[in-house]
Amino acid sequence: MDPKSALAFDPVCGMWLEPDQVAVTFAYLGQTYAFCCAECCDLFVQDTNTFLVLLAHEPRESMGHRCPLQRRAPEGQERDAEGTP
């Protein structure tokens, strides 16, 4: 079993997140995306299609660093398709 299978991938900063590191999620077209911080989610919401294209064609992966945008959202915060908590 791939150890990353239990992890979530932040499509903005490229971090692999343990379940307890997911600060916010965003549901879009039946898929739920996980983010390390509200700022990453906000960037994704502002330009979702661009991030999806990048994710499909040029996935980036961090080396485990902290996201420079990270300012944690309230625990378990989820956003809807309009980006509102």
Secondary structure as GFF3:
##gff-version 3
##sequence-region A 1 85
A	DSSP	three_ten_helix	3	6	.	.	.	ID=ss1
A	DSSP	beta_strand	8	9	.	.	.	ID=ss2
A	DSSP	beta_strand	16	17	.	.	.	ID=ss3
A	DSSP	three_ten_helix	19	21	.	.	.	ID=ss4
A	DSSP	beta_strand	24	28	.	.	.	ID=ss5
A	DSSP	beta_strand	31	35	.	.	.	ID=ss6
A	DSSP	alpha_helix	38	46	.	.	.	ID=ss7
A	DSSP	alpha_helix	48	57	.	.	.	ID=ss8
A	DSSP	beta_strand	77	79	.	.	.	ID=ss9
###
